Amino acid sequence: QVQLAESGGGLVQAGGSLRLSCVASGRTFSSYHMGWFRQAPGKERESVAAITWSGGSTYFADSVKGRFAISRDNAKNTVYLQMNSLKPEDTAVYYCAARRGIWRVPSIDSDYVYWGQGTQVTVSS
């Protein structure tokens, strides 16, 4: 069992930056691939970024490539999402999620077993 808790969301102006954090409970965090997803009002949840258990490979949705970065610190049981050059269309609830198994891209939500409660990101124009 893995419990995930996101933080770092908030209100930011377009062009600004935020860093989201996701802290995992348990001693097996380093064995999980981690993903970030988001869901805007009235829209389906979509993948944003993902990272392998080792941090050696990453995935980004086309909509965030070049603006977002994902990283992890297995010693701190934490995965990060650095979001730069934010746009109003990035407004959503952001979730982190954990999965095991073979790494594959694109990252899809049905592969993930454990989910956090989400953190709201609002980008004003």
Backbone as CSV, one residue per row, in Angstrom:
resi,resn,N_x,N_y,N_z,CA_x,CA_y,CA_z,C_x,C_y,C_z
1,GLN,0.844,-1.187,0.000,0.000,0.000,0.000,0.883,1.241,0.000
2,VAL,0.552,2.173,-0.874,1.266,3.443,-0.960,0.252,4.559,-0.831
3,GLN,0.537,5.498,0.024,-0.292,6.685,0.155,0.472,7.882,-0.385
4,LEU,-0.220,8.695,-1.168,0.416,9.826,-1.838,-0.247,11.124,-1.414
5,ALA,0.558,12.148,-1.222,0.039,13.450,-0.810,0.713,14.541,-1.614
6,GLU,-0.081,15.262,-2.417,0.438,16.353,-3.228,0.397,17.673,-2.456
7,SER,1.284,18.559,-2.844,1.277,19.912,-2.300,1.928,20.833,-3.325
8,GLY,1.789,22.128,-3.086,2.453,23.106,-3.934,1.568,23.817,-4.924
9,GLY,0.298,23.425,-4.991,-0.601,24.107,-5.897,-0.918,25.506,-5.410
10,GLY,-1.604,26.255,-6.265,-1.975,27.611,-5.883,-2.398,28.424,-7.084
11,LEU,-2.480,29.723,-6.845,-2.863,30.674,-7.884,-1.615,31.394,-8.379
12,VAL,-1.438,31.422,-9.685,-0.272,32.070,-10.282,-0.693,32.768,-11.562
13,GLN,0.004,33.831,-11.898,-0.283,34.525,-13.148,0.331,33.781,-14.329
14,ALA,-0.253,33.989,-15.483,0.292,33.396,-16.697,1.761,33.796,-16.849
15,GLY,2.560,32.820,-17.233,3.992,33.044,-17.352,4.769,32.706,-16.093
16,GLY,4.068,32.480,-15.004,4.724,32.168,-13.743,5.071,30.699,-13.613
17,SER,5.558,30.355,-12.429,6.020,28.995,-12.161,5.460,28.474,-10.845
18,LEU,5.346,27.185,-10.778,4.991,26.490,-9.540,5.757,25.177,-9.513
19,ARG,6.032,24.696,-8.324,6.599,23.354,-8.178,5.681,22.527,-7.301
20,LEU,5.183,21.459,-7.851,4.360,20.534,-7.102,5.240,19.440,-6.512
21,SER,4.857,19.001,-5.329,5.540,17.890,-4.676,4.528,16.801,-4.366
22,CYS,4.994,15.594,-4.364,4.156,14.452,-4.001,4.996,13.549,-3.105
23,VAL,4.572,13.439,-1.871,5.286,12.607,-0.899,4.559,11.279,-0.748
24,ALA,5.320,10.196,-0.783,4.746,8.867,-0.678,5.082,8.243,0.660
25,SER,4.129,7.503,1.191,4.393,6.734,2.408,4.998,5.396,2.027
26,GLY,5.556,4.698,2.996,6.047,3.358,2.733,7.500,3.316,2.326
27,ARG,8.049,2.114,2.345,9.469,1.932,2.103,9.771,1.461,0.687
28,THR,8.743,1.381,-0.149,8.952,0.822,-1.482,8.792,1.862,-2.575
29,PHE,8.843,3.136,-2.219,8.636,4.207,-3.195,9.579,4.041,-4.372
30,SER,10.814,3.686,-4.112,11.819,3.623,-5.171,11.542,2.524,-6.190
31,SER,10.569,1.668,-5.935,10.241,0.615,-6.890,9.083,0.982,-7.804
32,TYR,8.529,2.181,-7.614,7.377,2.608,-8.384,7.735,3.652,-9.439
33,HIS,7.172,3.464,-10.630,7.152,4.556,-11.591,6.106,5.555,-11.087
34,MET,6.367,6.826,-11.329,5.458,7.862,-10.850,4.952,8.714,-11.998
35,GLY,3.703,9.136,-11.880,3.124,9.977,-12.916,2.388,11.157,-12.323
36,TRP,2.299,12.206,-13.117,1.460,13.358,-12.796,0.352,13.438,-13.838
37,PHE,-0.851,13.656,-13.349,-2.024,13.803,-14.206,-2.741,15.087,-13.809
38,ARG,-3.641,15.537,-14.661,-4.441,16.701,-14.319,-5.845,16.549,-14.887
39,GLN,-6.761,17.222,-14.228,-8.143,17.224,-14.683,-8.727,18.609,-14.512
40,ALA,-9.111,19.180,-15.624,-9.764,20.489,-15.623,-11.268,20.286,-15.557
41,PRO,-11.996,21.290,-15.093,-13.461,21.167,-14.997,-14.077,20.810,-16.339
42,GLY,-14.926,19.787,-16.328,-15.616,19.387,-17.539,-14.779,18.618,-18.530
43,LYS,-13.552,18.292,-18.151,-12.668,17.567,-19.066,-12.218,16.259,-18.450
44,GLU,-11.744,15.369,-19.296,-11.230,14.095,-18.816,-9.836,14.293,-18.198
45,ARG,-9.496,13.393,-17.315,-8.158,13.424,-16.752,-7.130,13.101,-17.833
46,GLU,-6.031,13.824,-17.813,-5.002,13.614,-18.829,-3.634,13.485,-18.180
47,SER,-2.781,12.742,-18.866,-1.426,12.577,-18.390,-0.619,13.839,-18.660
48,VAL,0.225,14.193,-17.720,1.098,15.355,-17.859,2.555,14.924,-18.002
49,ALA,3.005,14.084,-17.076,4.402,13.659,-17.082,4.534,12.382,-16.287
50,ALA,5.637,11.682,-16.515,5.897,10.459,-15.766,7.396,10.232,-15.691
51,ILE,7.792,9.414,-14.712,9.214,9.152,-14.504,9.373,7.728,-14.011
52,THR,10.428,7.060,-14.479,10.657,5.692,-14.053,11.115,5.633,-12.604
53,TRP,11.115,4.432,-12.041,11.489,4.245,-10.644,12.892,4.781,-10.352
54,SER,13.774,4.690,-11.340,15.147,5.139,-11.147,15.351,6.598,-11.504
55,GLY,14.387,7.185,-12.175,14.567,8.542,-12.685,15.281,8.591,-14.007
56,GLY,15.576,7.434,-14.575,16.362,7.397,-15.792,15.615,7.741,-17.052
57,SER,14.304,7.600,-17.032,13.496,7.946,-18.206,12.306,8.777,-17.774
58,THR,11.900,9.666,-18.668,10.752,10.518,-18.387,9.842,10.586,-19.608
59,TYR,8.635,11.038,-19.342,7.643,11.223,-20.394,6.920,12.539,-20.136
60,PHE,6.628,13.261,-21.216,5.858,14.492,-21.096,4.800,14.535,-22.181
61,ALA,3.635,15.007,-21.819,2.614,15.265,-22.822,3.078,16.402,-23.729
62,ASP,2.649,16.368,-24.970,3.075,17.398,-25.913,2.728,18.802,-25.421
63,SER,1.624,18.913,-24.705,1.156,20.226,-24.267,2.065,20.874,-23.229
64,VAL,2.931,20.096,-22.596,3.791,20.650,-21.541,5.273,20.511,-21.844
65,LYS,5.621,19.875,-22.951,7.033,19.688,-23.291,7.741,21.026,-23.385
66,GLY,8.918,21.090,-22.783,9.695,22.316,-22.799,9.317,23.287,-21.697
67,ARG,8.209,23.053,-21.021,7.772,23.947,-19.939,7.793,23.275,-18.582
68,PHE,7.506,21.982,-18.538,7.442,21.226,-17.289,8.630,20.285,-17.178
69,ALA,9.012,20.012,-15.956,10.057,19.028,-15.685,9.606,18.147,-14.536
70,ILE,9.964,16.877,-14.608,9.638,15.935,-13.535,10.934,15.383,-12.972
71,SER,10.961,15.207,-11.674,12.139,14.637,-11.028,11.693,13.901,-9.777
72,ARG,12.591,13.148,-9.202,12.255,12.418,-7.972,13.478,12.321,-7.091
73,ASP,13.202,12.201,-5.813,14.241,11.990,-4.813,13.810,10.781,-4.009
74,ASN,14.379,9.631,-4.331,13.940,8.401,-3.673,14.311,8.371,-2.188
75,ALA,15.319,9.103,-1.814,15.683,9.161,-0.398,14.632,9.910,0.416
76,LYS,13.898,10.797,-0.264,12.859,11.572,0.413,11.457,11.089,0.056
77,ASN,11.370,10.002,-0.698,10.061,9.476,-1.113,9.212,10.548,-1.790
78,THR,9.835,11.342,-2.627,9.149,12.489,-3.206,9.375,12.577,-4.706
79,VAL,8.307,12.934,-5.410,8.397,13.244,-6.836,7.932,14.690,-7.017
80,TYR,8.578,15.373,-7.947,8.314,16.785,-8.163,7.838,17.033,-9.588
81,LEU,7.051,18.086,-9.719,6.685,18.573,-11.046,6.955,20.076,-11.061
82,GLN,7.995,20.460,-11.771,8.312,21.876,-11.932,7.576,22.396,-13.150
83,MET,6.762,23.403,-12.939,5.940,23.944,-14.017,6.336,25.392,-14.278
84,ASN,6.833,25.638,-15.460,7.262,26.973,-15.854,6.400,27.481,-17.017
85,SER,6.464,28.783,-17.238,5.717,29.401,-18.348,4.260,28.942,-18.346
86,LEU,3.659,29.011,-17.193,2.298,28.499,-17.053,1.307,29.301,-17.882
87,LYS,0.309,28.587,-18.370,-0.733,29.173,-19.206,-2.095,28.958,-18.541
88,PRO,-3.072,29.788,-18.850,-4.411,29.569,-18.267,-4.944,28.159,-18.530
89,GLU,-4.598,27.581,-19.668,-5.069,26.230,-19.975,-4.406,25.144,-19.132
90,ASP,-3.416,25.508,-18.322,-2.830,24.553,-17.378,-3.647,24.459,-16.094
91,THR,-4.651,25.302,-15.954,-5.506,25.281,-14.778,-6.208,23.937,-14.655
92,ALA,-6.038,23.287,-13.506,-6.610,21.960,-13.286,-6.277,21.509,-11.870
93,VAL,-6.875,20.413,-11.487,-6.422,19.699,-10.293,-5.343,18.720,-10.758
94,TYR,-4.215,18.760,-10.098,-3.082,17.911,-10.452,-2.962,16.766,-9.444
95,TYR,-2.804,15.580,-9.993,-2.707,14.374,-9.185,-1.385,13.665,-9.447
96,CYS,-0.806,13.098,-8.404,0.302,12.184,-8.640,-0.214,10.759,-8.454
97,ALA,0.476,9.832,-9.096,0.049,8.448,-9.091,1.262,7.537,-9.180
98,ALA,1.095,6.310,-8.714,2.199,5.351,-8.671,1.804,4.043,-9.341
99,ARG,2.796,3.440,-10.006,2.563,2.146,-10.639,3.851,1.357,-10.678
100,ARG,3.724,0.077,-10.836,4.873,-0.793,-11.067,4.762,-1.393,-12.456
101,GLY,5.673,-2.245,-12.776,5.574,-2.958,-14.040,6.471,-2.370,-15.102
102,ILE,6.247,-2.827,-16.314,7.069,-2.403,-17.438,6.779,-0.945,-17.756
103,TRP,7.826,-0.184,-17.933,7.694,1.225,-18.303,7.205,1.312,-19.741
104,ARG,6.226,2.137,-19.964,5.763,2.360,-21.327,5.191,3.761,-21.424
105,VAL,5.265,4.264,-22.639,4.708,5.583,-22.896,3.808,5.484,-24.126
106,PRO,2.785,6.330,-24.260,2.487,7.395,-23.292,1.971,6.856,-21.977
107,SER,2.052,7.675,-20.963,1.584,7.302,-19.644,0.062,7.380,-19.634
108,ILE,-0.605,6.301,-19.214,-2.064,6.288,-19.181,-2.544,5.990,-17.767
109,ASP,-3.654,6.607,-17.402,-4.064,6.535,-16.002,-4.488,5.143,-15.564
110,SER,-4.960,4.332,-16.467,-5.403,2.995,-16.069,-4.245,2.098,-15.627
111,ASP,-3.015,2.496,-15.927,-1.859,1.717,-15.483,-1.522,1.970,-14.018
112,TYR,-2.046,3.046,-13.455,-1.641,3.471,-12.120,-2.573,2.931,-11.047
113,VAL,-1.956,2.517,-9.969,-2.698,1.842,-8.903,-3.020,2.781,-7.749
114,TYR,-2.065,3.606,-7.392,-2.233,4.484,-6.232,-2.301,5.936,-6.686
115,TRP,-3.196,6.688,-6.041,-3.454,8.078,-6.425,-3.499,8.966,-5.196
116,GLY,-3.008,10.197,-5.387,-3.159,11.192,-4.350,-4.508,11.872,-4.452
117,GLN,-4.740,12.817,-3.535,-6.024,13.521,-3.483,-6.075,14.708,-4.438
118,GLY,-4.936,15.151,-4.900,-4.900,16.242,-5.858,-4.598,17.587,-5.218
119,THR,-4.052,18.487,-6.025,-3.800,19.849,-5.600,-4.213,20.774,-6.743
120,GLN,-4.885,21.862,-6.382,-5.435,22.775,-7.387,-4.356,23.734,-7.887
121,VAL,-4.278,23.848,-9.195,-3.422,24.845,-9.835,-4.315,25.743,-10.669
122,THR,-4.239,27.038,-10.394,-5.039,28.006,-11.139,-4.107,29.043,-11.742
123,VAL,-4.198,29.215,-13.054,-3.351,30.181,-13.756,-4.255,31.278,-14.304
124,SER,-4.010,32.484,-13.838,-4.827,33.609,-14.285,-4.186,34.293,-15.491
125,SER,-5.027,34.822,-16.334,-4.529,35.491,-17.554,-4.240,36.958,-17.315
